Amino acid sequence: MFDLNKNNKNAAAQQELKAQLEALRSKSGTKVEEERVEGVQKSVLDRAAAPREVQLTHDIAAAREKYRAASSEEDKKAAMKHISDLEMRLAMEKEKNAKS
C-alpha cells in the first residue's frame, strides 16, 4: 500500500523549505540564500525537484544498500519486501508516463 503519511511529510518538508527560502530572500538577498541552500542536504533538494521516477530509482538504490547491510534474516526479508514495493511503484509510474 502507499504510505500517505510519508508523501504528506515530503510535501510538508518541501513547503517548509520554500517558506524558509522566501524568508531568507526577503531578509538579505542571494548571499544568505546560497549559504542556506549549502546547509540543506543535497538529497532533500534533489528529491524536491526530481520527477517521481527519479525519486523511486534513488529509493530503490538506497533500499538495496540497506539489504546488503542487513545482518539478520528478518531484516533481509523486510528489505526485500520494501525493494519489491518500490519496484512495483516505479513500474506503475513508468506505465502511467508511457500512457501520457
C-alpha positions in Angstrom: 0.0 0.0 0.0 1.0 3.6 -0.5 2.4 5.4 2.6 0.3 8.5 2.6 1.9 9.8 5.7 5.3 9.7 4.0 4.0 11.6 1.0 2.4 14.2 3.3 5.7 14.6 5.2 7.6 15.1 1.9 5.1 17.7 0.8 5.3 19.4 4.2 9.1 19.4 4.1 9.0 20.9 0.6 6.6 23.6 1.7 8.8 24.3 4.8 11.9 24.7 2.6 10.1 27.0 0.2 8.9 29.2 3.2 12.4 29.3 4.6 13.9 30.2 1.3 11.4 33.1 0.8 12.1 34.4 4.3 15.8 34.4 3.6 15.3 36.1 0.2 13.3 38.9 1.8 15.9 39.4 4.6 19.2 39.9 2.8 19.2 38.7 -0.8 21.1 36.0 -2.6 24.2 35.6 -0.4 22.2 34.3 2.6 20.1 32.2 0.2 23.2 30.5 -1.1 24.5 29.9 2.4 21.2 28.3 3.4 21.0 26.1 0.4 24.5 24.9 1.0 23.4 23.9 4.6 20.5 21.9 3.3 21.2 18.3 2.5 21.6 17.8 -1.2 19.3 14.8 -1.3 16.4 16.9 0.2 16.8 19.4 -2.7 17.1 16.7 -5.3 14.0 14.9 -4.1 12.0 18.2 -4.0 12.9 18.9 -7.7 13.2 15.4 -9.1 10.4 13.6 -11.0 8.7 10.7 -9.2 10.6 8.1 -11.4 14.0 9.5 -10.4 13.0 9.6 -6.7 11.9 6.0 -6.8 15.1 4.9 -8.6 17.1 6.6 -5.8 14.9 5.0 -3.2 15.4 1.5 -4.7 19.2 2.0 -4.7 19.1 3.0 -1.0 16.9 0.0 -0.2 19.3 -2.3 -1.9 22.1 -0.9 0.1 20.1 -1.5 3.2 19.5 -5.1 2.1 23.3 -5.6 1.7 23.9 -4.2 5.1 21.2 -6.3 6.8 22.6 -8.9 9.1 19.5 -10.9 10.2 17.1 -12.9 8.1 14.2 -10.7 9.3 16.0 -7.5 8.2 16.8 -9.0 4.8 13.1 -10.1 4.3 11.9 -6.7 5.3 14.4 -5.0 2.9 13.4 -7.3 0.0 9.7 -6.5 0.7 10.5 -2.8 0.6 12.5 -3.2 -2.6 9.7 -5.1 -4.4 7.2 -2.5 -3.3 9.4 0.3 -4.7 10.0 -1.6 -7.9 6.2 -2.0 -8.3 5.7 1.7 -7.8 8.4 2.5 -10.3 6.8 0.2 -12.9 3.4 1.8 -12.3 4.9 5.3 -12.7 6.6 4.3 -15.9 3.4 2.9 -17.2 1.5 6.0 -16.3 4.0 8.2 -18.0 4.0 6.0 -21.1 0.3 6.4 -21.5 0.5 10.2 -21.2 
